[in-house]
């Protein structure tokens, strides 16, 4: 059984040891490593089975990540319960002819022998290569990039938006295609793992449609820390996912399935007492941190993580990464698509929580970039939709439609603070959606006014092969929502190409995911013109 993780104890030890941002003891500190560290571990099996990753870039660097797991499906990844030292290297050349940064990091069993190195001291707006070494083994090479200086002129920025990768629903072929795109970063909106296991042997049934089962989870639904670690280890062995992580830095955030379906704050949807559910959430958060390229500030403190943060790309784009799970009010009970009731517009209900909302509003008010990006998890468009299986019509109250007062406050603030240059990206729905962000009739400021634009990325694999673009759901959605400009039930991702005056978005689709090697194509190419909010054909 895993030893309990104590964030305060670990942080105190790191400060006492004088750890620099890169995980290396400061010069002159003797005996900074724990006494039980194994300086020369014997690892017969290749230890970098889960790949490498980078994320949360800054002007002078980024986080690089790996996990030492020679036998990833075994407890502790096949490692002994003792810390080991891992060497890391960063170079401007892919052959590592000259190193610009290097050091040694501690891989501790308390954190599943994961490594999070906060590399600093690099030049801004530069590509870099990185790798790790231990016991004679060398990891795959990863590629990352530092941010431009805050007010440096930037003419173009390219990034991908992706998430929702149910292992049993399909192969991660879309990640292989993302790895081949010339992107500056990748935003993962959440549902990196799924806690649920599908029923059935050779087929799975999703919303009334049957599909071939692509793969199978190797354990029951995760509850404990060891359970969640095993679920991450299974997914991160996927070669396509590893290729994407090695290709570009990620900005990551979680949605619900990293913990439990549709959880909200301290509440799951199974009636578990909140104090009990928070133990599960703490285990899920720790496993999430252990497997993501996150900075130390995101290290969980029990069932709490700080996930909202900014990502500024010169004078072109200011990005705000949100957390729409941890601070929200519980969902209003009802069917998947429900009618709007007075309770939905209760001003006490919140999607972001007071602190995160104030942080976002302040950031938008002070932003001076050409564009502002709100990167979050769930649909912000207020759409009347029809259930794909039953035809029942209504609004999904797990999305911003279930938190109308929060939605009105956000769109009103966008209209006041930065009209004409806000684009939101999201996911969760397992379909591509693109359209205008319009105030609902309850807004006292500007009902029916278009104030921003949204591109909602479909899933990597969740939902299996999907039903295409001409379905009962898509016909209803387009007929009943003037704000909606495109919808498609296929797997894939959104590719954004941001210029100084025009933002292009390609809705990428895979022809199948229940078998490997699906082909990629562009379903629709859309655009937003700066100063003119709303989605138009490109």
Order of alpha helices (4+ residues) and beta strands (2+ residues): alpha-beta-beta-beta-beta-beta-beta-beta-beta-beta-alpha-beta-beta-beta-alpha-alpha-beta-alpha-beta-beta-alpha-beta-beta-beta-alpha-beta-beta-beta-alpha-beta-beta-beta-beta-beta
